[in-house]
Amino acid sequence: MSKGCQMSIICLCHVFKKLCVKIVDPTTMGELKKEVAICIVILEQEFPPYFFDIMTRLLVHMVEELELCGPVHVRWMYPIER
């Protein structure tokens, strides 16, 4: 696995870790938006175009949803679906 591929996956993991916090700090939303944009750029450099669909662009909207609605764990359906 190439170094760029590893960095893109690590960047993606950090973004999801920050999206799933229980207490949201509104002052870090701008930084998180920049980090998501950088993560998507790294992914676009490492993976072929057919890898990308609407789900990879969903990251940008997830940050906006976090900013508008609060923590993600409150709206998750995973416990109910179990």
mmCIF file of the N, C-alpha and C atoms, coordinates in Angstrom:
data_MODEL
# 
_entry.id   MODEL 
# 
loop_
_atom_site.group_PDB 
_atom_site.id 
_atom_site.type_symbol 
_atom_site.label_atom_id 
_atom_site.label_alt_id 
_atom_site.label_comp_id 
_atom_site.label_asym_id 
_atom_site.label_entity_id 
_atom_site.label_seq_id 
_atom_site.pdbx_PDB_ins_code 
_atom_site.Cartn_x 
_atom_site.Cartn_y 
_atom_site.Cartn_z 
_atom_site.occupancy 
_atom_site.B_iso_or_equiv 
_atom_site.pdbx_formal_charge 
_atom_site.auth_seq_id 
_atom_site.auth_comp_id 
_atom_site.auth_asym_id 
_atom_site.auth_atom_id 
_atom_site.pdbx_PDB_model_num 
ATOM 1   N N  . MET A 1 1  ? 0.854   -1.172 0.000   1.00 0.00 ? 1  MET A N  1 
ATOM 2   C CA . MET A 1 1  ? 0.000   0.000  0.000   1.00 0.00 ? 1  MET A CA 1 
ATOM 3   C C  . MET A 1 1  ? 0.903   1.239  0.000   1.00 0.00 ? 1  MET A C  1 
ATOM 4   N N  . SER A 1 2  ? 0.573   2.177  -0.841  1.00 0.00 ? 2  SER A N  1 
ATOM 5   C CA . SER A 1 2  ? 1.417   3.368  -0.969  1.00 0.00 ? 2  SER A CA 1 
ATOM 6   C C  . SER A 1 2  ? 1.228   4.298  0.222   1.00 0.00 ? 2  SER A C  1 
ATOM 7   N N  . LYS A 1 3  ? 2.198   5.174  0.414   1.00 0.00 ? 3  LYS A N  1 
ATOM 8   C CA . LYS A 1 3  ? 2.169   6.127  1.528   1.00 0.00 ? 3  LYS A CA 1 
ATOM 9   C C  . LYS A 1 3  ? 0.983   7.085  1.393   1.00 0.00 ? 3  LYS A C  1 
ATOM 10  N N  . GLY A 1 4  ? 0.681   7.530  0.175   1.00 0.00 ? 4  GLY A N  1 
ATOM 11  C CA . GLY A 1 4  ? -0.447  8.431  -0.053  1.00 0.00 ? 4  GLY A CA 1 
ATOM 12  C C  . GLY A 1 4  ? -1.780  7.775  0.256   1.00 0.00 ? 4  GLY A C  1 
ATOM 13  N N  . CYS A 1 5  ? -1.889  6.506  -0.077  1.00 0.00 ? 5  CYS A N  1 
ATOM 14  C CA . CYS A 1 5  ? -3.119  5.759  0.207   1.00 0.00 ? 5  CYS A CA 1 
ATOM 15  C C  . CYS A 1 5  ? -3.312  5.622  1.712   1.00 0.00 ? 5  CYS A C  1 
ATOM 16  N N  . GLN A 1 6  ? -2.239  5.331  2.423   1.00 0.00 ? 6  GLN A N  1 
ATOM 17  C CA . GLN A 1 6  ? -2.315  5.236  3.878   1.00 0.00 ? 6  GLN A CA 1 
ATOM 18  C C  . GLN A 1 6  ? -2.717  6.573  4.492   1.00 0.00 ? 6  GLN A C  1 
ATOM 19  N N  . MET A 1 7  ? -2.138  7.660  3.999   1.00 0.00 ? 7  MET A N  1 
ATOM 20  C CA . MET A 1 7  ? -2.452  8.984  4.538   1.00 0.00 ? 7  MET A CA 1 
ATOM 21  C C  . MET A 1 7  ? -3.902  9.359  4.276   1.00 0.00 ? 7  MET A C  1 
ATOM 22  N N  . SER A 1 8  ? -4.429  8.979  3.125   1.00 0.00 ? 8  SER A N  1 
ATOM 23  C CA . SER A 1 8  ? -5.823  9.312  2.819   1.00 0.00 ? 8  SER A CA 1 
ATOM 24  C C  . SER A 1 8  ? -6.775  8.572  3.745   1.00 0.00 ? 8  SER A C  1 
ATOM 25  N N  . ILE A 1 9  ? -6.486  7.315  4.043   1.00 0.00 ? 9  ILE A N  1 
ATOM 26  C CA . ILE A 1 9  ? -7.350  6.538  4.929   1.00 0.00 ? 9  ILE A CA 1 
ATOM 27  C C  . ILE A 1 9  ? -7.224  7.025  6.371   1.00 0.00 ? 9  ILE A C  1 
ATOM 28  N N  . ILE A 1 10 ? -6.025  7.378  6.793   1.00 0.00 ? 10 ILE A N  1 
ATOM 29  C CA . ILE A 1 10 ? -5.830  7.922  8.139   1.00 0.00 ? 10 ILE A CA 1 
ATOM 30  C C  . ILE A 1 10 ? -6.554  9.259  8.285   1.00 0.00 ? 10 ILE A C  1 
ATOM 31  N N  . CYS A 1 11 ? -6.469  10.085 7.260   1.00 0.00 ? 11 CYS A N  1 
ATOM 32  C CA . CYS A 1 11 ? -7.169  11.377 7.270   1.00 0.00 ? 11 CYS A CA 1 
ATOM 33  C C  . CYS A 1 11 ? -8.672  11.166 7.376   1.00 0.00 ? 11 CYS A C  1 
ATOM 34  N N  . LEU A 1 12 ? -9.193  10.202 6.639   1.00 0.00 ? 12 LEU A N  1 
ATOM 35  C CA . LEU A 1 12 ? -10.617 9.883  6.682   1.00 0.00 ? 12 LEU A CA 1 
ATOM 36  C C  . LEU A 1 12 ? -11.032 9.402  8.072   1.00 0.00 ? 12 LEU A C  1 
ATOM 37  N N  . CYS A 1 13 ? -10.194 8.597  8.699   1.00 0.00 ? 13 CYS A N  1 
ATOM 38  C CA . CYS A 1 13 ? -10.485 8.114  10.052  1.00 0.00 ? 13 CYS A CA 1 
ATOM 39  C C  . CYS A 1 13 ? -10.521 9.268  11.055  1.00 0.00 ? 13 CYS A C  1 
ATOM 40  N N  . HIS A 1 14 ? -9.595  10.221 10.921  1.00 0.00 ? 14 HIS A N  1 
ATOM 41  C CA . HIS A 1 14 ? -9.587  11.373 11.823  1.00 0.00 ? 14 HIS A CA 1 
ATOM 42  C C  . HIS A 1 14 ? -10.842 12.222 11.651  1.00 0.00 ? 14 HIS A C  1 
ATOM 43  N N  . VAL A 1 15 ? -11.297 12.367 10.426  1.00 0.00 ? 15 VAL A N  1 
ATOM 44  C CA . VAL A 1 15 ? -12.506 13.143 10.169  1.00 0.00 ? 15 VAL A CA 1 
ATOM 45  C C  . VAL A 1 15 ? -13.708 12.470 10.828  1.00 0.00 ? 15 VAL A C  1 
ATOM 46  N N  . PHE A 1 16 ? -13.841 11.158 10.660  1.00 0.00 ? 16 PHE A N  1 
ATOM 47  C CA . PHE A 1 16 ? -14.969 10.461 11.269  1.00 0.00 ? 16 PHE A CA 1 
ATOM 48  C C  . PHE A 1 16 ? -14.882 10.461 12.792  1.00 0.00 ? 16 PHE A C  1 
ATOM 49  N N  . LYS A 1 17 ? -13.670 10.414 13.318  1.00 0.00 ? 17 LYS A N  1 
ATOM 50  C CA . LYS A 1 17 ? -13.503 10.486 14.772  1.00 0.00 ? 17 LYS A CA 1 
ATOM 51  C C  . LYS A 1 17 ? -13.998 11.829 15.297  1.00 0.00 ? 17 LYS A C  1 
ATOM 52  N N  . LYS A 1 18 ? -13.694 12.905 14.574  1.00 0.00 ? 18 LYS A N  1 
ATOM 53  C CA . LYS A 1 18 ? -14.138 14.231 14.980  1.00 0.00 ? 18 LYS A CA 1 
ATOM 54  C C  . LYS A 1 18 ? -15.637 14.426 14.762  1.00 0.00 ? 18 LYS A C  1 
ATOM 55  N N  . LEU A 1 19 ? -16.209 13.737 13.778  1.00 0.00 ? 19 LEU A N  1 
ATOM 56  C CA . LEU A 1 19 ? -17.644 13.833 13.534  1.00 0.00 ? 19 LEU A CA 1 
ATOM 57  C C  . LEU A 1 19 ? -18.456 13.117 14.612  1.00 0.00 ? 19 LEU A C  1 
ATOM 58  N N  . CYS A 1 20 ? -17.883 12.115 15.235  1.00 0.00 ? 20 CYS A N  1 
ATOM 59  C CA . CYS A 1 20 ? -18.630 11.268 16.163  1.00 0.00 ? 20 CYS A CA 1 
ATOM 60  C C  . CYS A 1 20 ? -18.426 11.624 17.634  1.00 0.00 ? 20 CYS A C  1 
ATOM 61  N N  . VAL A 1 21 ? -17.916 12.800 17.928  1.00 0.00 ? 21 VAL A N  1 
ATOM 62  C CA . VAL A 1 21 ? -17.727 13.187 19.325  1.00 0.00 ? 21 VAL A CA 1 
ATOM 63  C C  . VAL A 1 21 ? -19.075 13.432 19.989  1.00 0.00 ? 21 VAL A C  1 
ATOM 64  N N  . LYS A 1 22 ? -19.104 13.273 21.308  1.00 0.00 ? 22 LYS A N  1 
ATOM 65  C CA . LYS A 1 22 ? -20.355 13.474 22.040  1.00 0.00 ? 22 LYS A CA 1 
ATOM 66  C C  . LYS A 1 22 ? -20.592 14.931 22.385  1.00 0.00 ? 22 LYS A C  1 
ATOM 67  N N  . ILE A 1 23 ? -19.524 15.706 22.521  1.00 0.00 ? 23 ILE A N  1 
ATOM 68  C CA . ILE A 1 23 ? -19.648 17.130 22.818  1.00 0.00 ? 23 ILE A CA 1 
ATOM 69  C C  . ILE A 1 23 ? -18.998 17.905 21.674  1.00 0.00 ? 23 ILE A C  1 
ATOM 70  N N  . VAL A 1 24 ? -19.786 18.748 21.014  1.00 0.00 ? 24 VAL A N  1 
ATOM 71  C CA . VAL A 1 24 ? -19.316 19.478 19.836  1.00 0.00 ? 24 VAL A CA 1 
ATOM 72  C C  . VAL A 1 24 ? -18.836 20.870 20.245  1.00 0.00 ? 24 VAL A C  1 
ATOM 73  N N  . ASP A 1 25 ? -17.633 21.206 19.809  1.00 0.00 ? 25 ASP A N  1 
ATOM 74  C CA . ASP A 1 25 ? -17.093 22.541 20.029  1.00 0.00 ? 25 ASP A CA 1 
ATOM 75  C C  . ASP A 1 25 ? -17.351 23.363 18.765  1.00 0.00 ? 25 ASP A C  1 
ATOM 76  N N  . PRO A 1 26 ? -18.248 24.368 18.835  1.00 0.00 ? 26 PRO A N  1 
ATOM 77  C CA . PRO A 1 26 ? -18.590 25.125 17.621  1.00 0.00 ? 26 PRO A CA 1 
ATOM 78  C C  . PRO A 1 26 ? -17.428 25.922 17.035  1.00 0.00 ? 26 PRO A C  1 
ATOM 79  N N  . THR A 1 27 ? -16.397 26.169 17.819  1.00 0.00 ? 27 THR A N  1 
ATOM 80  C CA . THR A 1 27 ? -15.265 26.946 17.302  1.00 0.00 ? 27 THR A CA 1 
ATOM 81  C C  . THR A 1 27 ? -14.380 26.124 16.368  1.00 0.00 ? 27 THR A C  1 
ATOM 82  N N  . THR A 1 28 ? -14.528 24.802 16.375  1.00 0.00 ? 28 THR A N  1 
ATOM 83  C CA . THR A 1 28 ? -13.685 23.956 15.528  1.00 0.00 ? 28 THR A CA 1 
ATOM 84  C C  . THR A 1 28 ? -14.350 23.569 14.214  1.00 0.00 ? 28 THR A C  1 
ATOM 85  N N  . MET A 1 29 ? -15.534 24.083 13.936  1.00 0.00 ? 29 MET A N  1 
ATOM 86  C CA . MET A 1 29 ? -16.248 23.701 12.715  1.00 0.00 ? 29 MET A CA 1 
ATOM 87  C C  . MET A 1 29 ? -15.505 24.152 11.457  1.00 0.00 ? 29 MET A C  1 
ATOM 88  N N  . GLY A 1 30 ? -14.936 25.350 11.471  1.00 0.00 ? 30 GLY A N  1 
ATOM 89  C CA . GLY A 1 30 ? -14.184 25.829 10.314  1.00 0.00 ? 30 GLY A CA 1 
ATOM 90  C C  . GLY A 1 30 ? -12.977 24.955 10.036  1.00 0.00 ? 30 GLY A C  1 
ATOM 91  N N  . GLU A 1 31 ? -12.286 24.559 11.093  1.00 0.00 ? 31 GLU A N  1 
ATOM 92  C CA . GLU A 1 31 ? -11.122 23.684 10.956  1.00 0.00 ? 31 GLU A CA 1 
ATOM 93  C C  . GLU A 1 31 ? -11.529 22.313 10.426  1.00 0.00 ? 31 GLU A C  1 
ATOM 94  N N  . LEU A 1 32 ? -12.665 21.808 10.892  1.00 0.00 ? 32 LEU A N  1 
ATOM 95  C CA . LEU A 1 32 ? -13.145 20.503 10.442  1.00 0.00 ? 32 LEU A CA 1 
ATOM 96  C C  . LEU A 1 32 ? -13.546 20.546 8.967   1.00 0.00 ? 32 LEU A C  1 
ATOM 97  N N  . LYS A 1 33 ? -14.157 21.645 8.532   1.00 0.00 ? 33 LYS A N  1 
ATOM 98  C CA . LYS A 1 33 ? -14.515 21.797 7.115   1.00 0.00 ? 33 LYS A CA 1 
ATOM 99  C C  . LYS A 1 33 ? -13.267 21.785 6.235   1.00 0.00 ? 33 LYS A C  1 
ATOM 100 N N  . LYS A 1 34 ? -12.212 22.464 6.681   1.00 0.00 ? 34 LYS A N  1 
ATOM 101 C CA . LYS A 1 34 ? -10.953 22.468 5.922   1.00 0.00 ? 34 LYS A CA 1 
ATOM 102 C C  . LYS A 1 34 ? -10.335 21.080 5.881   1.00 0.00 ? 34 LYS A C  1 
ATOM 103 N N  . GLU A 1 35 ? -10.389 20.374 7.009   1.00 0.00 ? 35 GLU A N  1 
ATOM 104 C CA . GLU A 1 35 ? -9.817  19.034 7.065   1.00 0.00 ? 35 GLU A CA 1 
ATOM 105 C C  . GLU A 1 35 ? -10.567 18.068 6.147   1.00 0.00 ? 35 GLU A C  1 
ATOM 106 N N  . VAL A 1 36 ? -11.889 18.213 6.065   1.00 0.00 ? 36 VAL A N  1 
ATOM 107 C CA . VAL A 1 36 ? -12.677 17.371 5.159   1.00 0.00 ? 36 VAL A CA 1 
ATOM 108 C C  . VAL A 1 36 ? -12.299 17.662 3.710   1.00 0.00 ? 36 VAL A C  1 
ATOM 109 N N  . ALA A 1 37 ? -12.140 18.937 3.381   1.00 0.00 ? 37 ALA A N  1 
ATOM 110 C CA . ALA A 1 37 ? -11.757 19.297 2.011   1.00 0.00 ? 37 ALA A CA 1 
ATOM 111 C C  . ALA A 1 37 ? -10.387 18.721 1.661   1.00 0.00 ? 37 ALA A C  1 
ATOM 112 N N  . ILE A 1 38 ? -9.451  18.808 2.577   1.00 0.00 ? 38 ILE A N  1 
ATOM 113 C CA . ILE A 1 38 ? -8.111  18.248 2.343   1.00 0.00 ? 38 ILE A CA 1 
ATOM 114 C C  . ILE A 1 38 ? -8.182  16.735 2.195   1.00 0.00 ? 38 ILE A C  1 
ATOM 115 N N  . CYS A 1 39 ? -8.992  16.103 3.021   1.00 0.00 ? 39 CYS A N  1 
ATOM 116 C CA . CYS A 1 39 ? -9.153  14.645 2.956   1.00 0.00 ? 39 CYS A CA 1 
ATOM 117 C C  . CYS A 1 39 ? -9.711  14.219 1.598   1.00 0.00 ? 39 CYS A C  1 
ATOM 118 N N  . ILE A 1 40 ? -10.700 14.939 1.101   1.00 0.00 ? 40 ILE A N  1 
ATOM 119 C CA . ILE A 1 40 ? -11.286 14.606 -0.201  1.00 0.00 ? 40 ILE A CA 1 
ATOM 120 C C  . ILE A 1 40 ? -10.266 14.803 -1.320  1.00 0.00 ? 40 ILE A C  1 
ATOM 121 N N  . VAL A 1 41 ? -9.464  15.851 -1.229  1.00 0.00 ? 41 VAL A N  1 
ATOM 122 C CA . VAL A 1 41 ? -8.429  16.084 -2.241  1.00 0.00 ? 41 VAL A CA 1 
ATOM 123 C C  . VAL A 1 41 ? -7.406  14.943 -2.237  1.00 0.00 ? 41 VAL A C  1 
ATOM 124 N N  . ILE A 1 42 ? -6.992  14.517 -1.050  1.00 0.00 ? 42 ILE A N  1 
ATOM 125 C CA . ILE A 1 42 ? -6.033  13.410 -0.961  1.00 0.00 ? 42 ILE A CA 1 
ATOM 126 C C  . ILE A 1 42 ? -6.644  12.131 -1.537  1.00 0.00 ? 42 ILE A C  1 
ATOM 127 N N  . LEU A 1 43 ? -7.918  11.886 -1.219  1.00 0.00 ? 43 LEU A N  1 
ATOM 128 C CA . LEU A 1 43 ? -8.589  10.711 -1.777  1.00 0.00 ? 43 LEU A CA 1 
ATOM 129 C C  . LEU A 1 43 ? -8.663  10.775 -3.297  1.00 0.00 ? 43 LEU A C  1 
ATOM 130 N N  . GLU A 1 44 ? -8.952  11.967 -3.841  1.00 0.00 ? 44 GLU A N  1 
ATOM 131 C CA . GLU A 1 44 ? -9.037  12.119 -5.293  1.00 0.00 ? 44 GLU A CA 1 
ATOM 132 C C  . GLU A 1 44 ? -7.691  11.913 -5.965  1.00 0.00 ? 44 GLU A C  1 
ATOM 133 N N  . GLN A 1 45 ? -6.608  12.219 -5.268  1.00 0.00 ? 45 GLN A N  1 
ATOM 134 C CA . GLN A 1 45 ? -5.282  12.007 -5.836  1.00 0.00 ? 45 GLN A CA 1 
ATOM 135 C C  . GLN A 1 45 ? -4.891  10.535 -5.835  1.00 0.00 ? 45 GLN A C  1 
ATOM 136 N N  . GLU A 1 46 ? -5.383  9.781  -4.874  1.00 0.00 ? 46 GLU A N  1 
ATOM 137 C CA . GLU A 1 46 ? -4.943  8.400  -4.704  1.00 0.00 ? 46 GLU A CA 1 
ATOM 138 C C  . GLU A 1 46 ? -5.827  7.365  -5.393  1.00 0.00 ? 46 GLU A C  1 
ATOM 139 N N  . PHE A 1 47 ? -7.115  7.647  -5.506  1.00 0.00 ? 47 PHE A N  1 
ATOM 140 C CA . PHE A 1 47 ? -8.038  6.658  -6.047  1.00 0.00 ? 47 PHE A CA 1 
ATOM 141 C C  . PHE A 1 47 ? -8.569  7.095  -7.400  1.00 0.00 ? 47 PHE A C  1 
ATOM 142 N N  . PRO A 1 48 ? -8.951  6.140  -8.253  1.00 0.00 ? 48 PRO A N  1 
ATOM 143 C CA . PRO A 1 48 ? -9.464  6.474  -9.591  1.00 0.00 ? 48 PRO A CA 1 
ATOM 144 C C  . PRO A 1 48 ? -10.831 7.168  -9.512  1.00 0.00 ? 48 PRO A C  1 
ATOM 145 N N  . PRO A 1 49 ? -11.205 7.892  -10.571 1.00 0.00 ? 49 PRO A N  1 
ATOM 146 C CA . PRO A 1 49 ? -12.465 8.658  -10.563 1.00 0.00 ? 49 PRO A CA 1 
ATOM 147 C C  . PRO A 1 49 ? -13.714 7.814  -10.339 1.00 0.00 ? 49 PRO A C  1 
ATOM 148 N N  . TYR A 1 50 ? -13.725 6.572  -10.797 1.00 0.00 ? 50 TYR A N  1 
ATOM 149 C CA . TYR A 1 50 ? -14.921 5.751  -10.627 1.00 0.00 ? 50 TYR A CA 1 
ATOM 150 C C  . TYR A 1 50 ? -15.129 5.320  -9.175  1.00 0.00 ? 50 TYR A C  1 
ATOM 151 N N  . PHE A 1 51 ? -14.158 5.589  -8.304  1.00 0.00 ? 51 PHE A N  1 
ATOM 152 C CA . PHE A 1 51 ? -14.317 5.325  -6.870  1.00 0.00 ? 51 PHE A CA 1 
ATOM 153 C C  . PHE A 1 51 ? -15.312 6.287  -6.228  1.00 0.00 ? 51 PHE A C  1 
ATOM 154 N N  . PHE A 1 52 ? -15.408 7.473  -6.785  1.00 0.00 ? 52 PHE A N  1 
ATOM 155 C CA . PHE A 1 52 ? -16.196 8.533  -6.162  1.00 0.00 ? 52 PHE A CA 1 
ATOM 156 C C  . PHE A 1 52 ? -17.634 8.528  -6.645  1.00 0.00 ? 52 PHE A C  1 
ATOM 157 N N  . ASP A 1 53 ? -18.521 8.567  -5.688  1.00 0.00 ? 53 ASP A N  1 
ATOM 158 C CA . ASP A 1 53 ? -19.936 8.732  -5.961  1.00 0.00 ? 53 ASP A CA 1 
ATOM 159 C C  . ASP A 1 53 ? -20.473 9.750  -4.957  1.00 0.00 ? 53 ASP A C  1 
ATOM 160 N N  . ILE A 1 54 ? -21.748 9.787  -4.789  1.00 0.00 ? 54 ILE A N  1 
ATOM 161 C CA . ILE A 1 54 ? -22.349 10.778 -3.905  1.00 0.00 ? 54 ILE A CA 1 
ATOM 162 C C  . ILE A 1 54 ? -21.934 10.563 -2.443  1.00 0.00 ? 54 ILE A C  1 
ATOM 163 N N  . MET A 1 55 ? -21.590 9.347  -2.071  1.00 0.00 ? 55 MET A N  1 
ATOM 164 C CA . MET A 1 55 ? -21.259 9.053  -0.679  1.00 0.00 ? 55 MET A CA 1 
ATOM 165 C C  . MET A 1 55 ? -19.954 9.712  -0.234  1.00 0.00 ? 55 MET A C  1 
ATOM 166 N N  . THR A 1 56 ? -18.992 9.865  -1.123  1.00 0.00 ? 56 THR A N  1 
ATOM 167 C CA . THR A 1 56 ? -17.752 10.517 -0.722  1.00 0.00 ? 56 THR A CA 1 
ATOM 168 C C  . THR A 1 56 ? -17.959 12.011 -0.537  1.00 0.00 ? 56 THR A C  1 
ATOM 169 N N  . ARG A 1 57 ? -18.879 12.590 -1.269  1.00 0.00 ? 57 ARG A N  1 
ATOM 170 C CA . ARG A 1 57 ? -19.193 14.009 -1.111  1.00 0.00 ? 57 ARG A CA 1 
ATOM 171 C C  . ARG A 1 57 ? -20.070 14.260 0.116   1.00 0.00 ? 57 ARG A C  1 
ATOM 172 N N  . LEU A 1 58 ? -20.617 13.200 0.671   1.00 0.00 ? 58 LEU A N  1 
ATOM 173 C CA . LEU A 1 58 ? -21.467 13.308 1.846   1.00 0.00 ? 58 LEU A CA 1 
ATOM 174 C C  . LEU A 1 58 ? -20.700 13.830 3.063   1.00 0.00 ? 58 LEU A C  1 
ATOM 175 N N  . LEU A 1 59 ? -19.395 13.650 3.084   1.00 0.00 ? 59 LEU A N  1 
ATOM 176 C CA . LEU A 1 59 ? -18.576 14.145 4.193   1.00 0.00 ? 59 LEU A CA 1 
ATOM 177 C C  . LEU A 1 59 ? -18.760 15.637 4.416   1.00 0.00 ? 59 LEU A C  1 
ATOM 178 N N  . VAL A 1 60 ? -18.810 16.393 3.338   1.00 0.00 ? 60 VAL A N  1 
ATOM 179 C CA . VAL A 1 60 ? -18.976 17.849 3.457   1.00 0.00 ? 60 VAL A CA 1 
ATOM 180 C C  . VAL A 1 60 ? -20.309 18.165 4.116   1.00 0.00 ? 60 VAL A C  1 
ATOM 181 N N  . HIS A 1 61 ? -21.343 17.451 3.731   1.00 0.00 ? 61 HIS A N  1 
ATOM 182 C CA . HIS A 1 61 ? -22.668 17.708 4.279   1.00 0.00 ? 61 HIS A CA 1 
ATOM 183 C C  . HIS A 1 61 ? -22.805 17.203 5.710   1.00 0.00 ? 61 HIS A C  1 
ATOM 184 N N  . MET A 1 62 ? -22.032 16.199 6.067   1.00 0.00 ? 62 MET A N  1 
ATOM 185 C CA . MET A 1 62 ? -22.068 15.711 7.437   1.00 0.00 ? 62 MET A CA 1 
ATOM 186 C C  . MET A 1 62 ? -21.527 16.744 8.416   1.00 0.00 ? 62 MET A C  1 
ATOM 187 N N  . VAL A 1 63 ? -20.524 17.495 7.998   1.00 0.00 ? 63 VAL A N  1 
ATOM 188 C CA . VAL A 1 63 ? -19.989 18.560 8.852   1.00 0.00 ? 63 VAL A CA 1 
ATOM 189 C C  . VAL A 1 63 ? -21.026 19.666 9.012   1.00 0.00 ? 63 VAL A C  1 
ATOM 190 N N  . GLU A 1 64 ? -21.697 20.018 7.926   1.00 0.00 ? 64 GLU A N  1 
ATOM 191 C CA . GLU A 1 64 ? -22.745 21.036 8.009   1.00 0.00 ? 64 GLU A CA 1 
ATOM 192 C C  . GLU A 1 64 ? -23.886 20.569 8.907   1.00 0.00 ? 64 GLU A C  1 
ATOM 193 N N  . GLU A 1 65 ? -24.234 19.291 8.812   1.00 0.00 ? 65 GLU A N  1 
ATOM 194 C CA . GLU A 1 65 ? -25.296 18.736 9.657   1.00 0.00 ? 65 GLU A CA 1 
ATOM 195 C C  . GLU A 1 65 ? -24.881 18.738 11.121  1.00 0.00 ? 65 GLU A C  1 
ATOM 196 N N  . LEU A 1 66 ? -23.625 18.451 11.386  1.00 0.00 ? 66 LEU A N  1 
ATOM 197 C CA . LEU A 1 66 ? -23.106 18.501 12.747  1.00 0.00 ? 66 LEU A CA 1 
ATOM 198 C C  . LEU A 1 66 ? -23.211 19.910 13.306  1.00 0.00 ? 66 LEU A C  1 
ATOM 199 N N  . GLU A 1 67 ? -22.916 20.879 12.468  1.00 0.00 ? 67 GLU A N  1 
ATOM 200 C CA . GLU A 1 67 ? -22.981 22.278 12.888  1.00 0.00 ? 67 GLU A CA 1 
ATOM 201 C C  . GLU A 1 67 ? -24.427 22.711 13.168  1.00 0.00 ? 67 GLU A C  1 
ATOM 202 N N  . LEU A 1 68 ? -25.373 22.247 12.357  1.00 0.00 ? 68 LEU A N  1 
ATOM 203 C CA . LEU A 1 68 ? -26.766 22.657 12.501  1.00 0.00 ? 68 LEU A CA 1 
ATOM 204 C C  . LEU A 1 68 ? -27.524 21.872 13.570  1.00 0.00 ? 68 LEU A C  1 
ATOM 205 N N  . CYS A 1 69 ? -27.306 20.567 13.633  1.00 0.00 ? 69 CYS A N  1 
ATOM 206 C CA . CYS A 1 69 ? -28.152 19.700 14.463  1.00 0.00 ? 69 CYS A CA 1 
ATOM 207 C C  . CYS A 1 69 ? -27.500 19.209 15.752  1.00 0.00 ? 69 CYS A C  1 
ATOM 208 N N  . GLY A 1 70 ? -26.221 19.385 15.886  1.00 0.00 ? 70 GLY A N  1 
ATOM 209 C CA . GLY A 1 70 ? -25.563 18.906 17.093  1.00 0.00 ? 70 GLY A CA 1 
ATOM 210 C C  . GLY A 1 70 ? -24.948 17.533 16.901  1.00 0.00 ? 70 GLY A C  1 
ATOM 211 N N  . PRO A 1 71 ? -24.625 16.880 18.023  1.00 0.00 ? 71 PRO A N  1 
ATOM 212 C CA . PRO A 1 71 ? -23.918 15.588 17.961  1.00 0.00 ? 71 PRO A CA 1 
ATOM 213 C C  . PRO A 1 71 ? -24.650 14.538 17.131  1.00 0.00 ? 71 PRO A C  1 
ATOM 214 N N  . VAL A 1 72 ? -23.870 13.728 16.456  1.00 0.00 ? 72 VAL A N  1 
ATOM 215 C CA . VAL A 1 72 ? -24.405 12.730 15.537  1.00 0.00 ? 72 VAL A CA 1 
ATOM 216 C C  . VAL A 1 72 ? -25.021 11.556 16.288  1.00 0.00 ? 72 VAL A C  1 
ATOM 217 N N  . HIS A 1 73 ? -24.443 11.195 17.434  1.00 0.00 ? 73 HIS A N  1 
ATOM 218 C CA . HIS A 1 73 ? -24.910 9.994  18.135  1.00 0.00 ? 73 HIS A CA 1 
ATOM 219 C C  . HIS A 1 73 ? -26.367 10.102 18.583  1.00 0.00 ? 73 HIS A C  1 
ATOM 220 N N  . VAL A 1 74 ? -26.898 11.303 18.682  1.00 0.00 ? 74 VAL A N  1 
ATOM 221 C CA . VAL A 1 74 ? -28.291 11.488 19.075  1.00 0.00 ? 74 VAL A CA 1 
ATOM 222 C C  . VAL A 1 74 ? -29.238 11.072 17.947  1.00 0.00 ? 74 VAL A C  1 
ATOM 223 N N  . ARG A 1 75 ? -28.802 11.222 16.707  1.00 0.00 ? 75 ARG A N  1 
ATOM 224 C CA . ARG A 1 75 ? -29.659 10.950 15.546  1.00 0.00 ? 75 ARG A CA 1 
ATOM 225 C C  . ARG A 1 75 ? -29.363 9.617  14.871  1.00 0.00 ? 75 ARG A C  1 
ATOM 226 N N  . TRP A 1 76 ? -28.428 8.850  15.399  1.00 0.00 ? 76 TRP A N  1 
ATOM 227 C CA . TRP A 1 76 ? -28.082 7.577  14.777  1.00 0.00 ? 76 TRP A CA 1 
ATOM 228 C C  . TRP A 1 76 ? -29.213 6.572  14.871  1.00 0.00 ? 76 TRP A C  1 
ATOM 229 N N  . MET A 1 77 ? -29.350 5.751  13.852  1.00 0.00 ? 77 MET A N  1 
ATOM 230 C CA . MET A 1 77 ? -30.366 4.704  13.821  1.00 0.00 ? 77 MET A CA 1 
ATOM 231 C C  . MET A 1 77 ? -29.796 3.335  14.175  1.00 0.00 ? 77 MET A C  1 
ATOM 232 N N  . TYR A 1 78 ? -28.487 3.224  14.391  1.00 0.00 ? 78 TYR A N  1 
ATOM 233 C CA . TYR A 1 78 ? -27.872 1.928  14.645  1.00 0.00 ? 78 TYR A CA 1 
ATOM 234 C C  . TYR A 1 78 ? -28.470 1.207  15.851  1.00 0.00 ? 78 TYR A C  1 
ATOM 235 N N  . PRO A 1 79 ? -28.655 1.860  17.010  1.00 0.00 ? 79 PRO A N  1 
ATOM 236 C CA . PRO A 1 79 ? -29.233 1.130  18.157  1.00 0.00 ? 79 PRO A CA 1 
ATOM 237 C C  . PRO A 1 79 ? -30.661 0.651  17.883  1.00 0.00 ? 79 PRO A C  1 
ATOM 238 N N  . ILE A 1 80 ? -31.437 1.433  17.152  1.00 0.00 ? 80 ILE A N  1 
ATOM 239 C CA . ILE A 1 80 ? -32.819 1.072  16.852  1.00 0.00 ? 80 ILE A CA 1 
ATOM 240 C C  . ILE A 1 80 ? -32.862 -0.083 15.844  1.00 0.00 ? 80 ILE A C  1 
ATOM 241 N N  . GLU A 1 81 ? -31.958 -0.082 14.873  1.00 0.00 ? 81 GLU A N  1 
ATOM 242 C CA . GLU A 1 81 ? -31.933 -1.127 13.853  1.00 0.00 ? 81 GLU A CA 1 
ATOM 243 C C  . GLU A 1 81 ? -31.488 -2.466 14.399  1.00 0.00 ? 81 GLU A C  1 
ATOM 244 N N  . ARG A 1 82 ? -30.752 -2.448 15.491  1.00 0.00 ? 82 ARG A N  1 
ATOM 245 C CA . ARG A 1 82 ? -30.308 -3.717 16.092  1.00 0.00 ? 82 ARG A CA 1 
ATOM 246 C C  . ARG A 1 82 ? -31.491 -4.476 16.582  1.00 0.00 ? 82 ARG A C  1 
# 
